[in-house]
Amino acid sequence: MRATAVVAACLAIAGHSRRMRIEDAASGQRESALASFFLASASAHARRNAPMRHRIHSPQMSTGLYYSTSTGNTETVAEYIANAAGVEDWKDIGDAEDSEVAGHDSIIVGAPTWHTDADQERSGTSWDEWLYNTLPNMDFSGKKVAIFGVGDSSGYGDNYCDAAGEIYDCFTERGAKVFGMTPSNTGFDYTESKSVRDDKFVGAVFDEDNYADESEARAQAWVEQLKSEGFM
């Protein structure tokens, strides 16, 4: 009987020890799970409260391109510029809605010069009406504007790209900030231009009549300049 009691006692002790190990293991698993939970919660909280500069992405600026043309040369240059800049919204200014033009962060505008030596309405295109009937009713304060002109530096060298200067005057009067001015010694054989301010053209100038093979490269270089100036 004593032997039987001893065996029973040993079995009871062994069983208790086994239950303790099981309970300890379960407790360890619960503690590990809780630790993982709190670690994940802390990481989520840190992400939610991280400085905004690490989580906010600057929206891409909206850029429009508007031109008008008499012979098609300005449209050709406009396409070169649109392709280089990745601008999809480009059209004749006569086809543009006022709200659409005003809605862009920045716009590129271009015109030919048709009415040589005129004080105003120099382009002979839709710009002539838009600049004096539509633009005066719009506020361009703080808006970014880049200008390009297309002319004939050989045949009309005394009035080369004059319309670009008119566009500059009209937009700056409405508060626009002009980007993309270029040196006046562009290599074109012109004599005078109303689009020069302080020895610089008010934007990029092109000559599809005499230097058409240079236009696309000029457009690409100008777009890179605009990007470097923070225009787009």
C-alpha positions as CSV (number, residue, x, y, z in Angstrom):
1,M,0.0,0.0,0.0
2,R,2.8,2.3,0.8
3,A,4.4,1.7,-2.6
4,T,1.1,2.4,-4.3
5,A,0.7,5.6,-2.4
6,V,4.2,6.7,-3.3
7,V,3.6,5.9,-7.0
8,A,0.3,7.9,-6.9
9,A,2.0,10.8,-5.3
10,C,4.8,10.8,-7.9
11,L,2.3,10.7,-10.7
12,A,0.4,13.6,-9.2
13,I,3.6,15.7,-8.9
14,A,4.5,14.9,-12.5
15,G,1.0,15.8,-13.7
16,H,1.1,19.1,-11.8
17,S,4.6,19.9,-13.3
18,R,3.3,19.1,-16.8
19,R,0.3,21.4,-16.3
20,M,2.6,24.2,-15.1
21,R,4.8,23.9,-18.2
22,I,1.7,24.0,-20.5
23,E,0.3,27.0,-18.7
24,D,3.7,28.7,-18.8
25,A,4.0,28.1,-22.5
26,A,0.4,29.5,-23.1
27,S,1.2,32.5,-21.0
28,G,4.4,33.1,-23.0
29,Q,2.4,32.9,-26.3
30,R,-0.1,35.4,-24.9
31,E,2.6,37.8,-23.8
32,S,4.3,37.5,-27.3
33,A,1.0,38.2,-29.0
34,L,0.3,41.2,-26.8
35,A,3.8,42.5,-27.5
36,S,3.3,42.1,-31.3
37,F,0.0,43.9,-31.0
38,F,1.3,46.8,-29.1
39,L,4.4,47.1,-31.4
40,A,2.1,47.2,-34.5
41,S,-0.2,49.8,-32.8
42,A,2.8,52.0,-31.9
43,S,4.1,51.8,-35.5
44,A,0.7,52.7,-36.9
45,H,0.4,55.6,-34.4
46,A,3.9,56.8,-35.5
47,R,2.9,56.7,-39.1
48,R,-0.3,58.7,-38.5
49,N,1.6,61.3,-36.6
50,A,4.7,61.5,-38.8
51,P,5.7,65.0,-40.0
52,M,3.5,66.1,-42.9
53,R,6.6,66.8,-45.1
54,H,7.2,63.0,-45.3
55,R,3.6,62.2,-46.4
56,I,2.4,65.0,-48.6
57,H,3.2,65.0,-52.3
58,S,3.1,68.2,-54.3
59,P,0.4,68.1,-56.9
60,Q,1.6,68.5,-60.5
61,M,1.1,72.0,-61.8
62,S,-1.5,72.5,-64.6
63,T,-0.1,74.0,-67.8
64,G,-2.1,75.1,-70.8
65,L,-0.8,76.2,-74.2
66,Y,-2.6,78.7,-76.4
67,Y,-1.6,80.1,-79.8
68,S,-3.2,81.6,-82.9
69,T,-1.9,81.4,-86.5
70,S,-2.3,82.9,-89.9
71,T,-0.2,80.6,-92.1
72,G,0.2,77.6,-89.8
73,N,3.8,78.3,-88.8
74,T,2.8,79.2,-85.2
75,E,0.8,76.1,-84.9
76,T,3.8,74.1,-86.0
77,V,5.9,75.7,-83.3
78,A,3.2,75.3,-80.7
79,E,3.2,71.5,-81.4
80,Y,6.9,71.3,-80.9
81,I,6.6,73.1,-77.6
82,A,3.6,71.0,-76.5
83,N,5.4,67.8,-77.3
84,A,8.6,68.9,-75.4
85,A,6.6,70.0,-72.4
86,G,4.1,67.1,-72.3
87,V,1.2,69.6,-72.6
88,E,-2.0,68.0,-73.8
89,D,-4.2,71.1,-73.4
90,W,-3.1,73.2,-76.4
91,K,-5.4,75.0,-78.8
92,D,-6.1,78.2,-80.7
93,I,-7.0,80.9,-78.2
94,G,-10.1,81.6,-80.2
95,D,-11.4,78.1,-79.2
96,A,-10.5,78.4,-75.5
97,E,-13.0,79.0,-72.7
98,D,-12.1,81.9,-70.4
99,S,-12.5,79.7,-67.3
100,E,-10.2,77.0,-68.8
101,V,-7.4,79.5,-69.5
102,A,-7.7,81.1,-66.0
103,G,-7.8,77.7,-64.4
104,H,-4.3,76.7,-65.2
105,D,-1.3,77.4,-62.9
106,S,0.7,78.4,-65.9
107,I,0.1,79.1,-69.5
108,I,2.3,79.2,-72.6
109,V,1.1,81.7,-75.3
110,G,2.3,82.3,-78.8
111,A,1.5,84.4,-81.8
112,P,2.9,85.5,-85.2
113,T,3.4,89.1,-86.3
114,W,1.2,90.1,-89.2
115,H,0.4,93.8,-88.8
116,T,3.9,95.1,-88.9
117,D,4.8,98.3,-87.0
118,A,1.3,98.4,-85.5
119,D,0.9,99.8,-82.0
120,Q,-1.6,97.1,-81.1
121,E,-3.4,94.1,-82.7
122,R,-0.1,93.1,-84.3
123,S,-0.8,89.4,-84.8
124,G,-3.6,89.5,-87.3
125,T,-5.2,86.5,-85.4
126,S,-7.7,85.7,-82.7
127,W,-5.2,87.2,-80.2
128,D,-6.1,90.7,-81.4
129,E,-9.6,90.5,-80.1
130,W,-8.8,88.3,-77.1
131,L,-6.1,90.6,-75.7
132,Y,-8.4,93.7,-75.7
133,N,-11.9,92.3,-75.1
134,T,-11.3,89.2,-72.9
135,L,-8.0,89.6,-71.0
136,P,-9.0,92.9,-69.4
137,N,-11.8,91.1,-67.5
138,M,-9.4,88.5,-66.1
139,D,-7.0,88.6,-63.1
140,F,-3.7,87.0,-63.7
141,S,-2.1,88.0,-60.5
142,G,0.5,85.4,-59.5
143,K,-0.1,83.4,-62.7
144,K,2.9,82.1,-64.7
145,V,3.1,83.0,-68.3
146,A,5.6,82.1,-71.0
147,I,5.6,83.7,-74.4
148,F,6.8,82.6,-77.8
149,G,6.7,84.5,-81.1
150,V,7.0,83.4,-84.7
151,G,8.3,85.8,-87.4
152,D,10.3,86.3,-90.5
153,S,13.6,87.7,-89.5
154,S,14.7,88.2,-93.1
155,G,11.6,89.5,-94.9
156,Y,10.4,91.6,-91.9
157,G,13.5,92.2,-89.9
158,D,12.4,95.6,-88.8
159,N,9.4,94.2,-86.9
160,Y,10.6,90.7,-86.0
161,C,8.1,89.0,-83.6
162,D,6.6,92.3,-82.5
163,A,3.4,90.6,-81.4
164,A,5.2,88.8,-78.6
165,G,6.0,92.2,-77.1
166,E,2.3,93.2,-77.2
167,I,1.3,89.9,-75.5
168,Y,3.9,90.6,-72.8
169,D,2.6,94.1,-72.2
170,C,-1.1,92.9,-72.0
171,F,-0.4,90.0,-69.6
172,T,1.9,91.9,-67.3
173,E,-0.7,94.6,-67.0
174,R,-3.1,91.9,-65.6
175,G,-0.5,90.8,-63.0
176,A,1.1,87.9,-64.7
177,K,4.7,86.9,-64.1
178,V,6.6,86.2,-67.3
179,F,9.1,83.3,-67.5
180,G,11.4,82.1,-70.3
181,M,13.0,85.3,-71.5
182,T,15.9,84.7,-74.0
183,P,18.9,86.7,-75.2
184,S,18.2,89.1,-78.0
185,N,21.2,88.0,-80.0
186,T,19.6,84.7,-81.0
187,G,21.4,84.3,-84.3
188,F,18.5,85.5,-86.4
189,D,19.2,88.3,-88.9
190,Y,16.7,90.8,-87.7
191,T,17.1,94.6,-87.2
192,E,14.5,95.7,-84.7
193,S,11.8,94.0,-82.5
194,K,9.2,95.4,-80.2
195,S,9.5,92.2,-78.1
196,V,12.9,93.1,-76.6
197,R,13.1,94.2,-73.0
198,D,16.5,95.0,-71.5
199,D,18.4,93.2,-74.2
200,K,16.2,90.1,-73.9
201,F,13.3,88.8,-75.9
202,V,10.2,88.5,-73.7
203,G,10.2,84.8,-74.6
204,A,11.3,82.3,-77.2
205,V,11.4,83.4,-80.8
206,F,11.2,81.3,-83.9
207,D,11.5,81.7,-87.7
208,E,9.8,79.0,-89.7
209,D,10.4,80.9,-93.0
210,N,14.2,80.9,-92.8
211,Y,15.3,78.6,-89.9
212,A,12.6,75.9,-89.8
213,D,15.2,73.2,-89.3
214,E,16.1,74.8,-85.9
215,S,12.7,75.2,-84.5
216,E,12.2,71.9,-82.8
217,A,15.5,72.0,-81.0
218,R,14.9,75.6,-80.0
219,A,11.5,74.5,-78.5
220,Q,13.1,71.7,-76.6
221,A,15.8,73.9,-75.2
222,W,13.3,76.6,-74.2
223,V,11.1,74.0,-72.4
224,E,14.2,72.9,-70.4
225,Q,14.8,76.5,-69.5
226,L,11.2,76.9,-68.3
227,K,11.6,73.8,-66.1
228,S,14.8,75.1,-64.6
229,E,13.0,78.4,-63.8
230,G,10.2,76.6,-61.9
231,F,7.6,77.4,-64.5
232,M,6.3,73.8,-64.7
